[in-house]
Amino acid sequence: MSVQGWLRNRRFGRFALAGVLTGTMLTALAAGQGNARAATEGKNVLLQPWSGPFGGVPPFDKVKVAEFPPALEEAMAKSLAAIDVIAHNPAPPDFENTIAAMERADTLMKRVMPIYDVWASNMSTAEFKPVEREMEPKLSAYRDKIQQNAALFARIEAVWLSTEKAKLTPEQQRLLWDYYTDFVRAGAKLTSAQKARIAAINQRLAALYTDFSNNLLHDEEDYALFLTKDQLGGLPQSLIDAAAEAAKERKQPGKYAITNTRSSMEPFLTFSTERALREKVWRTYYSRGDNGDKYDNNAVISEILKLRSERSKLQGYETFAARALEKQVAKTPQAAMDLMMKVWPAAVARVKEEVADMQAIADKENAGIRIEPWDYRFYAEKVRKAKYDLDSNEVKEYLQLENLREAMFWAANKLYGFSFTPLSNIPVFHPDVRVWEVKRAGKHAGVWYFDPYARAGKRSGAWMTAYRDQQRLMGNVTTIVSNNSNFVKSAPGEPVLISWDDAETLFHEFGHAIHGLASNVTYPTLSGTSVARDFVEMPSQINEHWLATPEILNEFARHYKTGKAMPASLRKKIEAASKFNQGFATTEFLASALVDMKLHTLKDASAVDPDKFERETLAALGMPKELPMRHRTPQFAHIFSSEGYAAGYYSYLWADALTADAWEAFLEGKGPWDSAVAARFYNDILSKGNTVDPQQAYRQFRGRDVDTNALMRDRGFPVTR
């Protein structure tokens, strides 16, 4: 669950900026691109302005993979040329001719990069992967050429130190601070030799991130467990049908495929009565990137950690985490650790209670086992039934994907006034993708794309991304956003049924989309979800809460066969069990977050053995043996496929503390649908983007700072002072 925009910094085509660009360098760059650009000039669709309604939409249906390299090279050259003009402007530097000019300088990159990112995440075919391996180091060099540009930084610094700063609007001051701070953090004041070394590190890291992602994608695509009919014990019909379709797609008709993705693994481990097969599926899934073959990620991770540490020291930081958290709400690694360790003991204690309940059932059934990780979900389901008389498969029969999508639309309308109208003639990159126009108060607010299904070449998980950011600097430009999931397709003519956890994830990611659609700012860099990493998850996490409200369940949770609404008795069971299994959910997440932070607070990361570090760290923390980290290190794409969440996986917990406290604001009023509280949340949080400090924005909404004990209350843990 993430915001795709965080996988690349948002400025200059979602890049971190950086390099001195002289006329000679620009000429050499242009010469190097030479014939490739000339051959596609005027023909390459990626280089053309977007056509169609709403100020233009991405030309997904016309994209050719071979056109990405020349298009990116052309876009980089034009962006660098525009930056060079700004850097060498003979006029005295001011906000308009320097900062605002930079906001306007990369319009071509902002057209090409979103489409490139879609192919990297949603359409990573065998044809595209070599392109990505070729272009990522070049893109890294491009961003270094910007942020290490001494003449450009001199102008930014001059504006920062000028008397003009006091006369700027608060939004302009925030943008100026963001530019100046990012340039300094990237090493704008370093020596030429230090800048050159940072540039070399960045290019190598770009290649390593691509290698990590492709290795992981290989293990997700190339492994599947094929079952015969006699091995389907305990599986619900919806999963059997989906497994049959997955096998058919893999040219194994008549069999049933459990794929190596979370959306396939989790329900299998929950319902399969075949313990040996559960163990096999579990081991295959949690061994992704860790199989000792050419796709093993351990050596890749070791080099990433070493280079991140070296670069951080060059930039003046003791550790990578110290730099990563400097601009976040938490500010320091210690503050993030303090919150995690406040929750960790209660979570582990709850796991012990949960395991004891499971073991009691296994013993009563004379299973003759001790609970192992591949048993956790299976016996947790039995405990859920015993304690709450709640069958998650029964719940799933009321959770149709299309109904839940309509539920999200309804909630967004009731809370914030958004309406959604399907569009039929908008280009898409795959037949599964659908598109809606979004309006608010009768006015066009944006476009929403939905790509719900798993397929070969699509990275696992769920995420939101923006193809175009809202802004007013260059006219009233509305946003284009998308949500992407990996649900397993059902049999033809059958509805897609999803679990309660998957329904929460669906609402979560849509919360990111709402955050983007609500944006009302002037400058694109500050738009939408471009907020601190440990704040960006708060709008998405609070959106999960509306799923469980009676208004949603009464209207949209309808049985896939009878069409009848979910009965009140089942809704009450869901509510009663809402804090069930919190030990597992919190501990598996925190284990990943703690390992992430500890890896990135190493003062010497020159020779890290990832597997050994993971084992020793979890042992020191007292990790229960009955469950794994949510993301084991060799498959931890959040932190090793990019730098988006590196030393920042804790941010989900930090944002969850804000979420729990913010949700109490709704409950203290007239309830979940309190229009006054929703209006405050929209105006003070959702629409602001990064135009104000997140702590200030939250204080404006809540009337005070966050109460972290709300998080403990929300999870049913003992409250500590």
N, C-alpha and C positions, 0 to 999 in steps of 0.2 A: 504494500500500500504506500504509494508515494506520489509526489508531484513530479512529473517528468521534467519540468522546468528546472528542478534542482539538480538534474544530472549534468546540466551545463549552466554555468552562470549566465544570467539573462542579458547582460549588456553585450553589444556587438554580436548579434546573432547567437545569443546565449553562451557567450564565451567570457572567461576571465581575460582581462585586457593585459597587454604587455609589449618593446623594441624601438630603437632608433631607426627611423625609415628615412634614408636620404634619397635624393633624386637618382643617384647611381643604383641604389638597391632596388628602387621601384622599376627602373629600366631593366635591370637584370631579371627581376621577377617576371616582368611582362615578356621578356625575350624567352624565358624558360617555359612560359605557357604557350607562346608562339602559335604553332599550327593548330593545336587542339582547339584553341579559342576561335581562331579564324574559321575553322571548319564548321563551327556551330553558331557563329555570330548570326543573330536574327532567326535562327531555327530552333535552338535549344529551348524547349518550353519552360524549363526551370528559370530561365533568364527573363522571361516575359512578365509584364504586370499581370496579376490575377484578374481574370475576367468574370463576368457573371454578376449575380445580384449581391447586395449588401456590401458594396465596395470591393467586390471580387472574392472568389473562394479558391482554395488550392486546386490546381489542375491535375488531381491524382490520376485520372483516367488516361492521361497522355504521357505519364512519366516513363522514361527509359533509363534503366540502371546505368547504361554506358554514358549517359549525359551528366551524371553526377560530378565526376572529376573536372571536366572543363567548366561546368557551371560554378562549382565551388571556387575554382581558381580565378575565374572572371569576377565573381563576387568579392573574393578576398582582395584582388587587385584594386577594384573600384573603391572598396571600403578604405584600404590603405591610402589610396590617392586622396580621398576626401579628408582623411585624418592628417595627411601631410599638409594639405592646404590650411587646415585649422592650426596646426603646430607652427607654421611659418607665416601666419597672417601678420602683416606689418602693423596693424592697428593694435593699440594697447589692449591687453586681455580684459574681457569682462564676461559676465554670465552669459549674455546672448551670443557673443561671437566665439565662445569656447565651450561652455557646458551645454547650452541649448543646441549649438552647432553639432556637438558630438552625438546628441540624441537623434539628430536628423541624418547622420553620416552613413548609416549602414542599412539603408532600406532594401537593397538587393540581397544582402546576407539574410535579412529577416524574412525574405520570401523563400530563399533556397534552403536554409537550415531546417525549418520545421518539416519540410518534405523529406529531407535527408534523415532527420531523426525518426520519422515514421517508418522509413525502410529499416533503420537500425533496430527499432523496437518491435514493429508489427509485421515486417516483411523481410526478415533477414535471411534471404535465400542464398543458395550456393553461389549465385551470380553476384550478389551484393557483398558478401563477406570480404572478397579480395579488395573491393573498392574501399570498404571501411578501413581495412588494414593499411591501404595506401594513403588515405586521406587524413586519418586521425593525427599522425605526426605533423602533416602540413598545416592542419588547422591549429595545432598547438603552436607551431612556429608563427602563424599569423597573429594569434592573440598575444604572443610575446613581443611581436614587433610593435604592438600598440602600447602595451603597458610599460615597456621599457623605453619608450620614446621620450628622451630627455627634454626636447623642445616642447613637446605637448605637456609634460608634467610641469614644466616651468610656468606655463600659462595657467594650468589648474591651480597651482600653488599661489600664483599671483592673485587670482580671484579669491582664493581662500583667505589670504592675508589682507585683502583690500578693505577699504571702508565701505565698499558697495555691499558687502555681505550683510551688514545690519539692515540694509534697505530692501533686501529680497523678501519675498513671501515665505512663510514657513515651509511650504512644499519645495520652493527653490533652494532654501537653506538645507533642507534634508537631502536633496539631490546633490548639491555641492559637497556636503559632508560625505556622502556615499562615494562619489568619485575620488575625492582627495584621500579618504581612508583606504580605499581599495588599491590605489596606486602606491601609497606608502607601504601597505601590507605586502604588496607584490614585489617590493624592492626597488622602487623608483629612485631611491637615494643611494643605492649601492654602487660599487665600482663597475666599470665595464667588464672586468673579468668575472665578477660575481654574477652580473646579469647574464653573461654568456653561459655560465655553468647552470643557472636556473633555467635558461631556455633549453639547454641540452637535457636537463632532468625532465622538464615538462614534455618534451617530445618523446622521450623514452617511456614516461608514464602513460602517455596517450596510447602508445602501442601495447603496453601491458594491460591497460583497461580493456582494450579490444580483445586481447588474447583471453583474459579472464572470462569475459562475457561469452565468447565463442566456445570456449571449453565447457562452460556450464550449459550452454544451449545444446551442445553435442550430447552431453549426458542426459539431458531432459528428452531429447528427440530420439536418441538411439536405443534407449532402454524401455521395454514394456514387458509386462508379465502377461502371457497369453494363457487363458484358462479354458478348460472344457466345462461342459454343463454340470458335471458332477462335482465341480470345485466352487460352485456359486453359493454355498450354504450361508444363509443369514443375510444375503445381499438383497436390498429392496429392488423392486422391479425397475424403477427409474434408473438405478445404477447399472443393472444388468443390460437394459436397453442401450444406455450410453456406451457401455463397454463393448457391446456387439457392434455398434456403429464405429467405434474407435478401431476395432479389429478389422472391420471391413475396409476402412480407410488405409490400413496397413497391409492390405491384400491377404488377410487371414480370415476370410468369411467362414462363419460357423463357429468361430471362437470368440473369446471375450478378452479385451485388452485393458489392463490396468496400467495407465500411462504413468510416467515418472514426473508427475506434476502434483502440486498440492491439492488441486480440485478433484483429482482422481484418488490420490493416496489417502486423504483424510476419511472419506466415507468408507473406503475399503477397510481401513483399520478400525473403524467404528462398528461395522456390522458383520464382517466376515467371521464365521465360526471356525475357519481353517487356520489354526494358530501358526503352523509352519509357513503357510503362505503369507500371513500377516508379518511374520519376521522377515521373510524374503522381501516383501514390498517395503518394509521399514528400512532395512539395511540398504536396499538399492537407492531409495530416496535420500537418505541421510549420508550416502557415500558419494553424491554428486561432486565432481571436482576433486575426488580423493581416492582414486582407484589405482594410483601408481603407474598409470599409462601416459601416453603423450598428451592426454587431455587433463592431467592432474594439475591442480592450481596451486599447490603448496610452494613451489619454487617461484611462481609468479607473485604470490603474496609476499614472500620474503623480500624480493627485490622492490616491490612497491613500498613496503614499510621502510626499507633502507633509504630509498630515494626521498620519500616524504620527510623523513627525519633530517636528512642532509639539507634539503631545501629549506625546511623550517628554521634550522640553525642559521643558514645564510641570511634568511629574512629577519633574524633577530629574536626568534622564539626558542624557548628551551625544548619544547616538544611540538609535534604536529597538532595535538589537541589544544594546546595553549593558543595557537594561532586560529584554529578552527572555531573556537568558542568566543573569541574576542568580540565579535559583532552580534553574538546571539543574546537572547534574554538572560540566559544563565551566566554569561560573561566568562566564567572560569570552569575548568574541569572539576575542581573540588566542589563547586556548587552543584554541578550535575551529579557527582558521586554522592553527595550528601542526600539528595532526594532519592536516588536509587537505593542507597543503603538504609534509608528510613523505611522503605517498603519491603526490601528483600527478606528480613527475618520473618515478617508476618506472612509473606508469600510461601516461604519454605515450610513454615509451621503448618500452613493450610495444606500443602502438598502431603505432608505426613498424615494428616487427618484423612485426606482423600484416598491415599494408598491403603490406609487401614480399613476404610470402608470397602474398597475393592477386594482386598485380600480376604475379608470376612465372607464376601459373596463367593469368591473362588473356592474357599475352604468348604463352605456350605454345599457347594456343588460337587465337592470331591474332585476338583480339577487337578490336584496334585502339582500345583505350580507356585512359584513366587512371581509376583507382578514384575514384568519387564517392560521396557519402553513400548514394545509392539502390542502390549496388553492394555496400556493406559486408556486409550480411547474406547476400546471394547468394553472394559469393565466400568469405566466412567458412565457409559450409556446404561449399563445394568443398574448402577447406583442411582442414576437419575430416575429410572423407572421405579426403583424401590422406594426412594425417598419422596419423590414428587409425583409419582405415577405419570411421568412425562416421557413419551416416546418421541425422540427427535425425528424418526422416520415419519411418524404421524404428523408432526409439525410440518415437515417438508412437503407433504401432500397438499398443503394449503399455500405453499410459497412458489407460485409460478413467476418466472422471470419477467414476463411481459406485464403481469399485474403489478409487480413491484416497481417496475419502471413507471407505470402510470401513477402509482402511489407516491413516488418521488416527485413527479410533476405536480400532483395535487398538493402535497405539503409545501413545495416551493411557492406555489400560488397563494396558498392560505397564509403563509408566514410573510412572504416578501413581495407578492404580487406578480410573480413570473408566470407567463403562459407559454405553452409549447405547441407548435404546429408542424406536423411532418412535412418534409420536402421530398419531392420525387425526382427532381432533375439536377441534383447537385452531384458533381463527380466524386467518386469514392475510390479507395485504393484496393478494396476487396468487396465481393458481393455481400458479405456479412454485415458491412457497415451501413448504418442508417443515419439520417440527418434530420434535425428539427430547427426551425426558426424560433428564437426566444424573444418575447416581448415583455415589457413592464409598463403598466399604466397605458397600454395601447401603443407604446412606442417600441421600435426595434431596439433590442438590447444585445443581440449576439446570435451565434449559431452554435448548436451542440451536436457533435458526432458521437455515435455509440458503436464500439467494436467489441461485442461481448464474448466471442467464442475462441477457444483454444485452437491452434493449428500449427503446423510445422513452420518454423521460421519466426514465430512470435515468442518473445520472452515471457517467462512465467510471471504470475502475480497479477496485480491490478494497479492501475495508475491513471492519473489525469495529466493532460498536457494542453498547452495553449498553442494553436497554430498562428494566432495573431493576438497581440495584447491590445487592450483598450487604451486609448490616449486621446488627448485633445490638442496636442502640440501641432499636428499636421492635419487639422480638420477633426471633425467628430468621428473618430474611428472606433467601431465596436469590436468586441472580442470574438474570436472563434476558438472554442474549447472542445475537448473530447474526453470521454471516459473509455477505458480499455480494461477488459476482464478476460478470464480464461475459463469460462464455463464450458462444460462438456456438452456437445450437442445431443439432443434426444433423438429417438427414432423419428423418421418422417411422420408428420401429422400429430406428433405427441408434444405437449408443452414441456419446456425445460423447467424442471423442479430443482430448487437449490436449498441448501441447508440454512439454518438460522444464522450461523456464522457468516456464510457467504452473503446472506441478505444484509447483514450489518456492514460487510465490506462494500457492497453495492451502494448503500446509503452513504458510507464514509467517502468513497471516491466522488460521489455526486456532490458532497459537501465542498470538495475542492473546486468542482465546476461552478457551483453557486458563488464561491469566493471570487472566481474569475469573472463571472457574469455580472456581479454586483459592483465591480471596480468603477470608480468615478474619479479619475485623476488626470492630470495634464500630461505628465511625462512617462513615456513607455517603460523606462527603467524601474519606476516605482509602482507599476501597474499590478493589479490582481494579486496573485499568490507570491509576488516578489518580496516576501517578508522574511523575517528571521526564521531559520529552520525550526527552532523549537517553539515557534508561534504558528507556523503554517499548518500544522496538523490540528490546531484547535477548532477552526471552523468545520473541518471534515469530521472530527470526532463528535462534536456536538450534534451533527446531523444524524448520526446513528441513533440518537435517543428517540427520535420521532417514530422510528419503525415500530416500537413496542406499544405505542399509544392505542387506545381502543378505537379512535377515529380511523386510523390506518388499518388495523386488523379487521375491524368490522366490515369495512368497505372493500378492501383489496386482498385480504387473505381468504381466498375461496378455494374450495376443494376442486382439484383438477378434473375429477370425474363428475361430481354432482353439481358443482357450481355453488354449493351452499357456503355461507360465511363460516369462518372459524367459530366454533361454539364458545360461549362465555366460560365454560368449565376449562377448556384448553387454554384460553387466554390467561385465566387465573393461575394455571399450572406454570405457564411460561413466566409470569411475573414472580411467582413463588420461587422458581428456580433461577432467577436472573443472576444471582451471585454464586450459583453452583459452578464448580470447577475453576474458580478464580485462582486457586493455588497453581494449577497447571498453566493457565493462560498467562498469569503474571510472571511466574518463574521462568517459563521458556523464553518469554520476551526479555526479561531482565538479564538472564544469563548472556544472551547475545549482546545486549547493550553494555553490560559490564566488561565483557571480553573486548568489545570494540574500544571502549574508553581506556582499558588497561593496555591494549596494544599501542594505542596512540599517545599514551603518556610515558612510554619507555624513553628514558634519556639516551639509551644506546640501543638502537634498532638495527644494528649492522649485520646481525646474523640470527634472525628469529626463525625458529622451527615452528610453523603455525600449529601443527598437530600437537606437538609437545606443549606449547604455550597454552593451547586450549585445555588440554587435560589437566595441567598443573594449576591453572587459574580456577577452573571449576572445582577441583578438589579443595583448594584453599578456601573457596567460598562456601563449601559444604553443599554443592549441587546434588540434589536427590538423584540417585542412580536410575530411578524409574522413568526419567524423561530427559530428552536432549535439549540443547539450545534450539530456539525456533529456526535460526539460520546458523548452521555450523560454519566455521571459518572458511573452508574451501569453496563454499557456495554462497557466501555472504555478499550478494550482488549490491546491496545498499551501499557497502563501504569499499568494495574493490572493483566494481565495474565503472566507477567514477569517483569523484570526491564529494558528491552531493550530500551523503549522509555519513561520511567518514568522521569518526569521533563525534557523531551526531545522532546515532540511533537512539540515544537516550531521549531525543526530542519528543518521541511519541509519549513518553511518560510525563515529561515536563508539560507538554500540551494537554495531556489528560488531566493533570492537576488543575490547569486553567479551565478545562472543559467541565470537570465535576463541579467546580465552584460556579461557573457560568450557568450550568443547568439548574443549580439551586436557586439562581436568580429567577428563572422561569417558575419554579415550583413555589417560590415565596410569593409570587404574584397570583395571577388567576389560573395558573396551570400551564402545561406545555404549549398551548396555543395563544398565550397572552400576547395580544397584538402590540401593546405598548413596549413590552420587553423585546419582542421581535424587531420592532422599529429601532429601538436603541442598539440592538445587536447589529442590525443592518447598517445603520448610520455611523456607529462608533468603531465597528470592527470590519465588516465585510466590504464596505465601499471605500475604505481608506487606503488600501494597498500598503505601500511602505512610506506613505507621506508623513507619518508620525511614528515616534518611538513606540514599539509594541506595549511596553509597560504603561506608557501614558494612555494609549488607546484602551487598554483593559481597565485602567483606573477610571477613565471617563465612562465606560460602560457600567462597571460594577459599583462605582462610588468609593472604592477602596482597593487595596492590593489583594492578591489572591490568598485564599485560605487553603493551604495544602492539605489540611485535615479533611477537606471535602473529598479528596481522592481516596483516603482511607475509608471514609463512610461509603463512598460509591462502590468500593470493592468488598465491603463487609469485613474489613480488617479492623482490629482494635485501634482506636485513635490515640496518638501519642502527642505529648506537648513538648 
